[in-house]
Amino acid sequence: MLFKKIRPDGVLVQGDTSTTFVASLAAFYNQVPIGHVEAGLRTGDRGEPFPEEVNRRLTSVLAEWHFAPTTTARGNLLAEGVNPASIFVTGNTVTDAFGMALRARRNGQPLIMPKMLSGEKLILVTMHRRENQGSPMRSVCLGLRDIVKRFSDVVVALPVHLSPSVRDVVLRLLSGVDRIWLSEPLDYLDTAQMIQRSTLVITDSGGIQEEAPALGKPVLVLRNKTERPEGVQAGTARLVGTSRSTLVQEATRLLSDSRHYATMANAINPYGDGKAAQRIREYLLYVFGRRRGQPAQFVPRSR
């Protein structure tokens, strides 16, 4: 009904949620061209992450304009037979939003953190993925207990996802553990400031894999596969899965080996320069005849 009432010339959808796919399908049924922001991310495994991998593949089938964040994402689309002329590399809008969040201050005030988080080394942890719930998440929690026991100058901040499957495990295993701070979920501004304050990040989130490298924060990814391999290839992120021993080993190396830490912290961020939205705007102006010449695509800086 809304499409019939407004009759837009185009619809932009972003990411890989179920609403992204459903909105694309509705636009397609109404013969409205679709632009997919963050197009081309792939793990190659339909079950990991679930259901996002399938959502983004289905959206690509429906889209007319593919705004790929990186050349790797562009390559994935080309391998699936997408018309090269319909793909435009933009950098990732996550980088745009993260920069805005870092510059923002709620009422001019920075994030107020518990006194315990003023320790020398802060590890920010986020986890919620369906495939990690249950036994894998228990393994991660036990690994976090091992880490704070091994390092007396380390504190862990873990905003606990609202999913009962997550809260049941995390609260049972980590409540009351010395130097582990459990909180309710943080909003985006506070999350950005928490990343900025952290020494390293442990996460199964997709977005944080892109945000933390913008600040030179090493990322240990609680997954076996990622649709964002650029960070792993650049050296700013490392896939560790959910093995307790592997997590402790990799965190210990970062916390103990300053040269290894510096290598990850100084790796080049491959995800964007904060101008993705501007590139998308300029491309659409070109498509609709409001600009002469196609704008330049995103090229990550080299060393």
C-alpha positions, 0 to 999 in steps of 0.5 A: 500500500505504501509503495502504491501511495508514494510511488518512489523512483527507487528504494534503498535497503541496507544489510542482511536482516529479514526486513531487508529482504522483505522490503526488497521483495515488496519493492520488486512486486511493485516494480520499484528499482532497489539499491542494496547498500552493503551488497556482496558480503558472503561466507559461502555457508547458508547456515552461518550466519543464519539467516543473514547469509540467505537474506543477503543472497536473495536481496542481491537477486532482486536488486538493480543497484549493488552498493558493494562496500569493498572490492572483495564484495564486488568479486563475490557479486561478479562470481554470482553473475551480477552485471558489473555495470550495476556494482558500485564500490562505496566503502562501508556506511558502518564506518560513516556512522561510527565516525559520527557516533565518536564525534557525538556526545549525549548532552556533552557528556562522555560515557560514564563507566564503572570504576572497575573499568578504569583498569589498565586493559579493558576487553569489550565482549559482545556475543549473541549469534544464534549459532553460538548459543548454548555450548559454544557460548558456555565455552566462551564464558569459561574462557573469559573467566580464565583470562581475568584470572590469568591477568590481574590488570585486565577487566572485561565489559560485556553488555548482555544481549536481551535474548533469554538464550544468551542471558541464561548462559552469561548470567549463570557463568559470569555474574559475580566474577571479579573484574567482569562487568555485565551490563544491559545492552548499550546504545550505539553512542555508548558502544562506540565510546566503549570500543574507543576505551578498549584495549581489544575487542572479542565479538561475534558481531558483524558491524564491530568487526568493521568499527574496531579496526577504525580505531586500531583495536585488535578484534578476536572474532568468535566465529569460524567464518566471516562475511568480512574477510578483509579485516582478517586478510589485513591482519586487524582481526583474527577468527578464533571460533568459540574454543575456550583454549583458543580464545585464551591463547589468542587473548593471552598473546595480544595481552602479553606480546606488545609486538604482536599487539602492535601488528594488529593495532597498526593494520590498515582498516580496509572497510571505508573512509567515512564517505560511503553515504556520499558516494551512494548519493552521488551515484544515485544523482548520476543514475537519475540524470542529476550529475554528469559522469559516474563518481569515483569508487572507493579504493582502500589506502595502501601502506 
